Every structure is written in C-alpha cells, then in structure tokens.
Amino acid sequence: MNEETDQILESLRPRMRAARVSHVRRLFASVAVVPLLGFGAVAMAADGDGHAETVTAYQPDAAPEVTLPDIGSADGVQADRRDATPAIAETTTTTTSTTTSAPDGPEIVELGLAGAAEVVHTDAGIEVLSYTMAKGWTVFAVEEVDGHINVIVTNGETMKLVTIQPGARGDLSVAIEPFELVTTTTTVRPEPKPAPITDRIIVEVPGKGSFVVEREGHTLWAGNVTPVDGYTYDIIKAQGWKVYVGFSNGSHIWYGKAFLNDAGRIEQLFWDEPIVAVAEPVYQWVEIPGIGAARFKVWDGQIYVKELAPAAGYASWDYNQGTPALTARVDFEGNGQIWFIDTWIDDAGALAWTTSPGP
C-alpha cells in the first residue's frame, strides 16, 4: 500500500469503530475480508493523476474483485486517531459484532473507555480469557448469568456495567451502562448488659455462723465456714448454681443458702428444722422348736423377713416375698404338718408374734 491508500484507511477506521465492528483493524491490517462475497477485500486508492484505480489487498484463485465506495468519517466521531484520544461515547451503548457464526479463536470486545476483554466461544457459551484495562480502570466484579457475562469496571469515581452476550448467529453484543452499588444499613440492637457479678460475698446465719460464697460466671462455691461456739456445721452442697451450709446444736439445724436467680444475681435464703432421731433397726429371731426359725427386722414401722432356717425335713415360705409390711407371715411345712409364724408391731413399736400349727 502507498501513502494515499494509508490515508484512506485512516479515514475509514473511526467510522467502523463508531459502528462497533470489532474486526476492522484486523481486516485492514492484513487481509480485508468482505462477508458479502466471502473471498477477499479491496481498498480504494487514487493515483497521482486523479484517476481512480482498484488495489486488491487479497485475491484467492478466481475470486471476484469488489471496489469499496468512498466512506467519510462518522458525524461526531474524531477521525484523527494519531493523538490516541478515545472516540467512544460513554452512554448506554449496545454493540454487535458482524460475524455470522462463532469464530474459532478469541475476539476482542471493547469495554468502553475502561479497556477491552478477550472473549472466546465455548460449548457452554462464552468465556473471558483476559482483560486489558485502560489506565486508572480496574475490573471490580465478574458474574456469569444464563450464558452471558456481566463485568463491572471502575476507575475509583464511577462504575460501569458491561454485559457481554452471544447472539443467535454467533455474534457478540455488548451493552454498557452506569452502575451503582446499593448500600444497606443494618441496625444492631445493643445487647443487654449482664448483671453485675459479685465475686465474693459472706452469707451469715444469725447467731449460728457464716460462710464465704465465691462466684465465677454462673457457678458458686462454698468457701470458709465459721460456726459460732457450741455449733457444728456441714457443707451440704459445695458447688453449682446454689450452695448451702447447715449449722447444728445437736437437736436443731439452721440452714443458709446462696443461689443465682433468673437475672443472674445472688440471693440468700434461710430456714431451720428440728433434728429427728432415726431409730436403729431391731432384729429378732422367732423359733418353733424342732420345726424352724425366722429372723425379722423392725425398722421405720415396717417388718422385714431377713432369714428363714427350717429344720431338717421342712421347707419354709415367706408370704411377703421380701417386701416390708406392717405384718409378716412365714410357714414351715414337712413331715405331714405345717406351722405358722405371724408377726406385727405393737403399740410400743416392738415386734410381736404368735406361732401356731396349721390344720
């Protein structure tokens, strides 16, 4: 190509760029492919005498020649590209490539003033291989939705949403529009302040003694106990959400209790009760001479059959079968006779009994 041809090509580039034909530079840089003919492309040049002539950029075997008409610069688009000033209007724009089927290699898709992306067709749709960003611009986020790709780009002051999607004929369409992040405000309710924690208190049972209660979180411990002279003490529960101690003079007992209430505060409680003497169990053997004997236990108002000792040739039987009761009966049977022992508790709380032969 001569100098005049270069000038014509230089005037064609802004118009084709404004029309968003992504392959113009590749077409005129090497071989100008005319989709209508599918064979080759030509470029119009004028000779030095002012006569028009056709210069063939690429001519395969028997391919027809086509002469391109003279095309001027598009209105509102800067034709002189030597100063590298972008000539893309940053408004909501839709650009569609002119391919009628998906190309084998990647395509360069412009992202407005932000830069460009290298896009390739896949079996699943399209995929961005790389980004070439203009100075000051970065890719903020990328999202693949239903076969198309949303790319959010920003220069720190503004954001653009670039939507790249494949067309029905394998072409690519690009839509550029302003984008803003939607911010939400969440109001966090203040957490209620926990109840004040008393690390150490003294629980005092008036006139009987006192003990230390220590707390860590939701656990109490009963510490040092100091009884009044003439009293003894017993730590009944030493650890947990409640602790209590008893003070005794031998016939009565006074309790002091500390516990955590529902609000997490320590409360105190006091009560007393007389000491009830627990009777010792009483064991008693009852014997029928030559027949057998039985051992009974009397405790807490109940009779227990503890042991049966039949004589030789006799068998024994407990009618209560080991269960304590207010009365008890056992028998001894053998040698053609049967004998019974019947027991009960008399008015004094002692064991009473009778022995008798059976019919």
Contacts in CASP RR format, 6 or more apart in sequence:
PFRMAT RR
TARGET T0000
AUTHOR 0000-0000-0000
METHOD contacts of the structure
MODEL  1
MNEETDQILESLRPRMRAARVSHVRRLFASVAVVPLLGFGAVAMAADGDG
HAETVTAYQPDAAPEVTLPDIGSADGVQADRRDATPAIAETTTTTTSTTT
SAPDGPEIVELGLAGAAEVVHTDAGIEVLSYTMAKGWTVFAVEEVDGHIN
VIVTNGETMKLVTIQPGARGDLSVAIEPFELVTTTTTVRPEPKPAPITDR
IIVEVPGKGSFVVEREGHTLWAGNVTPVDGYTYDIIKAQGWKVYVGFSNG
SHIWYGKAFLNDAGRIEQLFWDEPIVAVAEPVYQWVEIPGIGAARFKVWD
GQIYVKELAPAAGYASWDYNQGTPALTARVDFEGNGQIWFIDTWIDDAGA
LAWTTSPGP
1 9 0 8 1.000
1 43 0 8 1.000
1 45 0 8 1.000
1 55 0 8 1.000
1 57 0 8 1.000
2 45 0 8 1.000
4 45 0 8 1.000
4 46 0 8 1.000
4 47 0 8 1.000
4 48 0 8 1.000
5 43 0 8 1.000
5 45 0 8 1.000
5 55 0 8 1.000
8 43 0 8 1.000
8 44 0 8 1.000
8 45 0 8 1.000
8 70 0 8 1.000
9 28 0 8 1.000
9 43 0 8 1.000
10 79 0 8 1.000
10 81 0 8 1.000
11 71 0 8 1.000
11 72 0 8 1.000
11 73 0 8 1.000
11 79 0 8 1.000
12 24 0 8 1.000
12 28 0 8 1.000
12 71 0 8 1.000
12 72 0 8 1.000
13 24 0 8 1.000
13 25 0 8 1.000
13 28 0 8 1.000
13 81 0 8 1.000
14 73 0 8 1.000
14 74 0 8 1.000
14 77 0 8 1.000
14 78 0 8 1.000
14 79 0 8 1.000
14 81 0 8 1.000
14 87 0 8 1.000
15 71 0 8 1.000
15 72 0 8 1.000
15 73 0 8 1.000
15 74 0 8 1.000
15 77 0 8 1.000
16 24 0 8 1.000
17 24 0 8 1.000
17 77 0 8 1.000
17 87 0 8 1.000
17 88 0 8 1.000
18 74 0 8 1.000
18 77 0 8 1.000
18 87 0 8 1.000
19 74 0 8 1.000
20 93 0 8 1.000
20 95 0 8 1.000
20 96 0 8 1.000
20 97 0 8 1.000
20 110 0 8 1.000
20 174 0 8 1.000
21 97 0 8 1.000
21 98 0 8 1.000
22 95 0 8 1.000
22 97 0 8 1.000
22 107 0 8 1.000
22 108 0 8 1.000
22 109 0 8 1.000
22 110 0 8 1.000
22 172 0 8 1.000
23 33 0 8 1.000
23 97 0 8 1.000
23 98 0 8 1.000
23 99 0 8 1.000
23 107 0 8 1.000
27 33 0 8 1.000
27 41 0 8 1.000
28 43 0 8 1.000
28 57 0 8 1.000
31 40 0 8 1.000
31 41 0 8 1.000
31 57 0 8 1.000
31 58 0 8 1.000
32 40 0 8 1.000
32 41 0 8 1.000
32 42 0 8 1.000
32 43 0 8 1.000
32 57 0 8 1.000
32 58 0 8 1.000
33 40 0 8 1.000
33 41 0 8 1.000
34 40 0 8 1.000
34 41 0 8 1.000
34 42 0 8 1.000
34 66 0 8 1.000
35 98 0 8 1.000
35 99 0 8 1.000
35 100 0 8 1.000
36 66 0 8 1.000
37 63 0 8 1.000
37 64 0 8 1.000
37 66 0 8 1.000
39 60 0 8 1.000
39 63 0 8 1.000
39 64 0 8 1.000
40 57 0 8 1.000
40 58 0 8 1.000
40 59 0 8 1.000
40 60 0 8 1.000
40 63 0 8 1.000
40 66 0 8 1.000
41 57 0 8 1.000
41 58 0 8 1.000
41 66 0 8 1.000
41 68 0 8 1.000
42 54 0 8 1.000
42 55 0 8 1.000
42 56 0 8 1.000
42 57 0 8 1.000
42 65 0 8 1.000
42 66 0 8 1.000
42 67 0 8 1.000
42 68 0 8 1.000
43 55 0 8 1.000
43 57 0 8 1.000
43 68 0 8 1.000
44 52 0 8 1.000
44 54 0 8 1.000
44 55 0 8 1.000
44 67 0 8 1.000
44 68 0 8 1.000
44 69 0 8 1.000
44 70 0 8 1.000
45 53 0 8 1.000
45 55 0 8 1.000
46 52 0 8 1.000
46 53 0 8 1.000
47 53 0 8 1.000
54 65 0 8 1.000
54 67 0 8 1.000
56 65 0 8 1.000
59 65 0 8 1.000
73 79 0 8 1.000
77 87 0 8 1.000
78 85 0 8 1.000
78 87 0 8 1.000
81 87 0 8 1.000
86 112 0 8 1.000
86 113 0 8 1.000
88 110 0 8 1.000
88 112 0 8 1.000
88 113 0 8 1.000
90 112 0 8 1.000
90 113 0 8 1.000
90 160 0 8 1.000
90 176 0 8 1.000
91 176 0 8 1.000
92 175 0 8 1.000
92 176 0 8 1.000
92 177 0 8 1.000
92 178 0 8 1.000
93 112 0 8 1.000
93 174 0 8 1.000
93 175 0 8 1.000
93 176 0 8 1.000
94 173 0 8 1.000
94 174 0 8 1.000
94 175 0 8 1.000
95 110 0 8 1.000
95 173 0 8 1.000
95 174 0 8 1.000
96 167 0 8 1.000
96 171 0 8 1.000
96 172 0 8 1.000
96 173 0 8 1.000
96 174 0 8 1.000
97 107 0 8 1.000
97 171 0 8 1.000
97 172 0 8 1.000
97 173 0 8 1.000
98 171 0 8 1.000
99 107 0 8 1.000
99 169 0 8 1.000
99 170 0 8 1.000
99 171 0 8 1.000
100 169 0 8 1.000
100 170 0 8 1.000
100 171 0 8 1.000
101 169 0 8 1.000
101 170 0 8 1.000
102 121 0 8 1.000
102 166 0 8 1.000
102 170 0 8 1.000
103 121 0 8 1.000
105 120 0 8 1.000
105 121 0 8 1.000
106 118 0 8 1.000
106 119 0 8 1.000
106 120 0 8 1.000
106 129 0 8 1.000
107 118 0 8 1.000
107 119 0 8 1.000
107 120 0 8 1.000
107 172 0 8 1.000
108 116 0 8 1.000
108 117 0 8 1.000
108 118 0 8 1.000
108 119 0 8 1.000
109 116 0 8 1.000
109 117 0 8 1.000
109 118 0 8 1.000
109 119 0 8 1.000
109 164 0 8 1.000
109 172 0 8 1.000
109 174 0 8 1.000
110 116 0 8 1.000
110 174 0 8 1.000
111 117 0 8 1.000
111 131 0 8 1.000
111 133 0 8 1.000
111 151 0 8 1.000
111 153 0 8 1.000
111 160 0 8 1.000
111 162 0 8 1.000
111 174 0 8 1.000
111 176 0 8 1.000
112 160 0 8 1.000
112 162 0 8 1.000
112 176 0 8 1.000
113 134 0 8 1.000
113 137 0 8 1.000
114 133 0 8 1.000
114 134 0 8 1.000
114 137 0 8 1.000
114 153 0 8 1.000
114 155 0 8 1.000
114 160 0 8 1.000
114 162 0 8 1.000
115 131 0 8 1.000
115 132 0 8 1.000
115 133 0 8 1.000
115 134 0 8 1.000
115 137 0 8 1.000
115 153 0 8 1.000
116 131 0 8 1.000
116 132 0 8 1.000
117 128 0 8 1.000
117 130 0 8 1.000
117 131 0 8 1.000
117 132 0 8 1.000
117 151 0 8 1.000
117 162 0 8 1.000
117 164 0 8 1.000
118 128 0 8 1.000
118 129 0 8 1.000
118 130 0 8 1.000
118 131 0 8 1.000
118 132 0 8 1.000
119 126 0 8 1.000
119 127 0 8 1.000
119 128 0 8 1.000
119 129 0 8 1.000
119 149 0 8 1.000
119 164 0 8 1.000
119 172 0 8 1.000
120 126 0 8 1.000
120 127 0 8 1.000
120 129 0 8 1.000
121 166 0 8 1.000
121 170 0 8 1.000
124 147 0 8 1.000
125 147 0 8 1.000
125 166 0 8 1.000
126 147 0 8 1.000
126 148 0 8 1.000
126 149 0 8 1.000
126 164 0 8 1.000
126 165 0 8 1.000
126 166 0 8 1.000
126 172 0 8 1.000
127 149 0 8 1.000
128 142 0 8 1.000
128 149 0 8 1.000
128 151 0 8 1.000
128 164 0 8 1.000
131 139 0 8 1.000
133 139 0 8 1.000
133 153 0 8 1.000
136 155 0 8 1.000
136 156 0 8 1.000
137 153 0 8 1.000
137 154 0 8 1.000
137 155 0 8 1.000
138 153 0 8 1.000
138 154 0 8 1.000
138 155 0 8 1.000
139 151 0 8 1.000
139 152 0 8 1.000
139 153 0 8 1.000
140 152 0 8 1.000
140 153 0 8 1.000
140 154 0 8 1.000
140 159 0 8 1.000
141 150 0 8 1.000
141 151 0 8 1.000
141 152 0 8 1.000
142 149 0 8 1.000
142 150 0 8 1.000
142 151 0 8 1.000
142 152 0 8 1.000
143 149 0 8 1.000
143 150 0 8 1.000
144 150 0 8 1.000
147 165 0 8 1.000
147 166 0 8 1.000
148 163 0 8 1.000
148 164 0 8 1.000
148 165 0 8 1.000
148 166 0 8 1.000
149 163 0 8 1.000
149 164 0 8 1.000
149 165 0 8 1.000
150 161 0 8 1.000
150 162 0 8 1.000
150 163 0 8 1.000
151 161 0 8 1.000
151 162 0 8 1.000
151 163 0 8 1.000
151 164 0 8 1.000
152 159 0 8 1.000
152 160 0 8 1.000
152 161 0 8 1.000
152 162 0 8 1.000
152 179 0 8 1.000
153 159 0 8 1.000
153 160 0 8 1.000
153 162 0 8 1.000
154 160 0 8 1.000
158 178 0 8 1.000
159 178 0 8 1.000
159 179 0 8 1.000
159 180 0 8 1.000
159 181 0 8 1.000
160 176 0 8 1.000
160 177 0 8 1.000
160 178 0 8 1.000
160 179 0 8 1.000
161 176 0 8 1.000
161 177 0 8 1.000
161 178 0 8 1.000
161 179 0 8 1.000
162 174 0 8 1.000
162 175 0 8 1.000
162 176 0 8 1.000
163 174 0 8 1.000
163 175 0 8 1.000
163 176 0 8 1.000
163 177 0 8 1.000
164 172 0 8 1.000
164 173 0 8 1.000
164 174 0 8 1.000
165 172 0 8 1.000
165 173 0 8 1.000
166 172 0 8 1.000
166 173 0 8 1.000
167 173 0 8 1.000
194 264 0 8 1.000
195 263 0 8 1.000
195 264 0 8 1.000
195 265 0 8 1.000
196 265 0 8 1.000
197 215 0 8 1.000
197 217 0 8 1.000
198 215 0 8 1.000
198 266 0 8 1.000
199 214 0 8 1.000
199 215 0 8 1.000
199 216 0 8 1.000
200 212 0 8 1.000
200 213 0 8 1.000
200 214 0 8 1.000
200 215 0 8 1.000
201 212 0 8 1.000
201 213 0 8 1.000
201 215 0 8 1.000
201 258 0 8 1.000
201 266 0 8 1.000
202 210 0 8 1.000
202 211 0 8 1.000
202 212 0 8 1.000
202 213 0 8 1.000
203 210 0 8 1.000
203 211 0 8 1.000
203 212 0 8 1.000
203 213 0 8 1.000
203 245 0 8 1.000
203 256 0 8 1.000
203 257 0 8 1.000
203 258 0 8 1.000
203 268 0 8 1.000
204 210 0 8 1.000
205 245 0 8 1.000
205 246 0 8 1.000
205 247 0 8 1.000
205 254 0 8 1.000
205 255 0 8 1.000
205 256 0 8 1.000
205 270 0 8 1.000
207 228 0 8 1.000
208 227 0 8 1.000
208 228 0 8 1.000
208 231 0 8 1.000
208 247 0 8 1.000
208 254 0 8 1.000
209 225 0 8 1.000
209 226 0 8 1.000
209 227 0 8 1.000
209 228 0 8 1.000
209 231 0 8 1.000
209 233 0 8 1.000
209 247 0 8 1.000
210 225 0 8 1.000
210 226 0 8 1.000
211 222 0 8 1.000
211 223 0 8 1.000
211 224 0 8 1.000
211 225 0 8 1.000
211 226 0 8 1.000
211 233 0 8 1.000
211 235 0 8 1.000
211 245 0 8 1.000
211 256 0 8 1.000
212 222 0 8 1.000
212 223 0 8 1.000
212 224 0 8 1.000
212 225 0 8 1.000
213 220 0 8 1.000
213 221 0 8 1.000
213 222 0 8 1.000
213 223 0 8 1.000
213 243 0 8 1.000
213 258 0 8 1.000
213 266 0 8 1.000
214 220 0 8 1.000
214 221 0 8 1.000
214 223 0 8 1.000
215 221 0 8 1.000
215 266 0 8 1.000
218 241 0 8 1.000
218 260 0 8 1.000
218 264 0 8 1.000
219 239 0 8 1.000
219 240 0 8 1.000
219 241 0 8 1.000
220 239 0 8 1.000
220 240 0 8 1.000
220 241 0 8 1.000
220 242 0 8 1.000
220 243 0 8 1.000
220 258 0 8 1.000
220 259 0 8 1.000
220 260 0 8 1.000
220 266 0 8 1.000
221 238 0 8 1.000
221 239 0 8 1.000
221 240 0 8 1.000
221 243 0 8 1.000
222 235 0 8 1.000
222 237 0 8 1.000
222 238 0 8 1.000
222 239 0 8 1.000
222 243 0 8 1.000
222 244 0 8 1.000
222 245 0 8 1.000
222 258 0 8 1.000
223 238 0 8 1.000
225 233 0 8 1.000
225 235 0 8 1.000
225 245 0 8 1.000
227 233 0 8 1.000
227 247 0 8 1.000
228 247 0 8 1.000
230 249 0 8 1.000
231 247 0 8 1.000
231 248 0 8 1.000
231 249 0 8 1.000
232 247 0 8 1.000
232 248 0 8 1.000
232 249 0 8 1.000
232 250 0 8 1.000
233 245 0 8 1.000
233 246 0 8 1.000
233 247 0 8 1.000
233 248 0 8 1.000
234 245 0 8 1.000
234 246 0 8 1.000
234 248 0 8 1.000
235 243 0 8 1.000
235 245 0 8 1.000
235 246 0 8 1.000
236 244 0 8 1.000
236 245 0 8 1.000
236 246 0 8 1.000
236 255 0 8 1.000
237 243 0 8 1.000
237 244 0 8 1.000
241 259 0 8 1.000
241 260 0 8 1.000
242 257 0 8 1.000
242 258 0 8 1.000
242 259 0 8 1.000
242 260 0 8 1.000
243 257 0 8 1.000
243 258 0 8 1.000
243 259 0 8 1.000
244 255 0 8 1.000
244 256 0 8 1.000
244 257 0 8 1.000
244 258 0 8 1.000
244 269 0 8 1.000
245 255 0 8 1.000
245 256 0 8 1.000
246 253 0 8 1.000
246 254 0 8 1.000
246 255 0 8 1.000
246 256 0 8 1.000
247 253 0 8 1.000
247 254 0 8 1.000
247 255 0 8 1.000
248 254 0 8 1.000
248 275 0 8 1.000
250 275 0 8 1.000
251 274 0 8 1.000
251 275 0 8 1.000
252 272 0 8 1.000
252 273 0 8 1.000
252 274 0 8 1.000
252 275 0 8 1.000
253 272 0 8 1.000
253 273 0 8 1.000
253 274 0 8 1.000
253 275 0 8 1.000
254 270 0 8 1.000
254 271 0 8 1.000
254 272 0 8 1.000
255 270 0 8 1.000
255 271 0 8 1.000
255 272 0 8 1.000
256 268 0 8 1.000
256 269 0 8 1.000
256 270 0 8 1.000
256 271 0 8 1.000
257 268 0 8 1.000
257 269 0 8 1.000
257 270 0 8 1.000
258 266 0 8 1.000
258 267 0 8 1.000
258 268 0 8 1.000
258 269 0 8 1.000
259 266 0 8 1.000
259 267 0 8 1.000
259 269 0 8 1.000
260 266 0 8 1.000
260 267 0 8 1.000
261 267 0 8 1.000
279 299 0 8 1.000
279 300 0 8 1.000
280 299 0 8 1.000
281 297 0 8 1.000
281 298 0 8 1.000
281 299 0 8 1.000
282 297 0 8 1.000
282 298 0 8 1.000
282 299 0 8 1.000
282 350 0 8 1.000
282 351 0 8 1.000
283 295 0 8 1.000
283 296 0 8 1.000
283 297 0 8 1.000
283 298 0 8 1.000
283 306 0 8 1.000
284 295 0 8 1.000
284 296 0 8 1.000
284 297 0 8 1.000
284 298 0 8 1.000
284 351 0 8 1.000
285 293 0 8 1.000
285 294 0 8 1.000
285 295 0 8 1.000
285 296 0 8 1.000
286 293 0 8 1.000
286 294 0 8 1.000
286 295 0 8 1.000
286 296 0 8 1.000
286 341 0 8 1.000
286 343 0 8 1.000
286 353 0 8 1.000
286 355 0 8 1.000
287 293 0 8 1.000
288 332 0 8 1.000
288 339 0 8 1.000
288 341 0 8 1.000
288 355 0 8 1.000
290 311 0 8 1.000
291 310 0 8 1.000
291 311 0 8 1.000
291 314 0 8 1.000
291 332 0 8 1.000
291 339 0 8 1.000
292 309 0 8 1.000
292 310 0 8 1.000
292 311 0 8 1.000
292 314 0 8 1.000
292 316 0 8 1.000
292 332 0 8 1.000
292 339 0 8 1.000
293 308 0 8 1.000
293 309 0 8 1.000
294 305 0 8 1.000
294 307 0 8 1.000
294 308 0 8 1.000
294 309 0 8 1.000
294 316 0 8 1.000
294 330 0 8 1.000
294 341 0 8 1.000
295 305 0 8 1.000
295 306 0 8 1.000
295 307 0 8 1.000
295 308 0 8 1.000
295 309 0 8 1.000
296 303 0 8 1.000
296 304 0 8 1.000
296 305 0 8 1.000
296 306 0 8 1.000
296 328 0 8 1.000
296 343 0 8 1.000
296 351 0 8 1.000
296 353 0 8 1.000
297 303 0 8 1.000
297 304 0 8 1.000
297 306 0 8 1.000
298 304 0 8 1.000
298 345 0 8 1.000
298 349 0 8 1.000
298 350 0 8 1.000
298 351 0 8 1.000
301 326 0 8 1.000
301 345 0 8 1.000
301 349 0 8 1.000
302 324 0 8 1.000
302 325 0 8 1.000
302 326 0 8 1.000
303 320 0 8 1.000
303 324 0 8 1.000
303 325 0 8 1.000
303 326 0 8 1.000
303 327 0 8 1.000
303 328 0 8 1.000
303 343 0 8 1.000
303 344 0 8 1.000
303 345 0 8 1.000
303 351 0 8 1.000
304 322 0 8 1.000
304 324 0 8 1.000
304 328 0 8 1.000
305 318 0 8 1.000
305 320 0 8 1.000
305 322 0 8 1.000
305 328 0 8 1.000
305 330 0 8 1.000
308 316 0 8 1.000
308 318 0 8 1.000
308 330 0 8 1.000
309 316 0 8 1.000
310 316 0 8 1.000
310 332 0 8 1.000
311 332 0 8 1.000
313 334 0 8 1.000
313 335 0 8 1.000
314 332 0 8 1.000
314 333 0 8 1.000
314 334 0 8 1.000
314 335 0 8 1.000
315 332 0 8 1.000
315 333 0 8 1.000
315 334 0 8 1.000
316 330 0 8 1.000
316 331 0 8 1.000
316 332 0 8 1.000
316 333 0 8 1.000
317 330 0 8 1.000
317 331 0 8 1.000
317 333 0 8 1.000
318 328 0 8 1.000
318 330 0 8 1.000
319 328 0 8 1.000
319 329 0 8 1.000
319 330 0 8 1.000
319 331 0 8 1.000
320 328 0 8 1.000
320 329 0 8 1.000
326 344 0 8 1.000
326 345 0 8 1.000
327 342 0 8 1.000
327 343 0 8 1.000
327 344 0 8 1.000
328 342 0 8 1.000
328 343 0 8 1.000
328 344 0 8 1.000
329 340 0 8 1.000
329 341 0 8 1.000
329 342 0 8 1.000
329 343 0 8 1.000
330 340 0 8 1.000
330 341 0 8 1.000
331 338 0 8 1.000
331 339 0 8 1.000
331 340 0 8 1.000
331 341 0 8 1.000
332 338 0 8 1.000
332 339 0 8 1.000
333 339 0 8 1.000
337 357 0 8 1.000
337 358 0 8 1.000
338 357 0 8 1.000
338 358 0 8 1.000
339 355 0 8 1.000
339 356 0 8 1.000
339 357 0 8 1.000
339 358 0 8 1.000
340 355 0 8 1.000
340 356 0 8 1.000
340 357 0 8 1.000
340 358 0 8 1.000
341 353 0 8 1.000
341 354 0 8 1.000
341 355 0 8 1.000
342 353 0 8 1.000
342 354 0 8 1.000
342 355 0 8 1.000
342 356 0 8 1.000
343 351 0 8 1.000
343 352 0 8 1.000
343 353 0 8 1.000
344 351 0 8 1.000
344 352 0 8 1.000
344 353 0 8 1.000
345 351 0 8 1.000
345 352 0 8 1.000
346 352 0 8 1.000
END
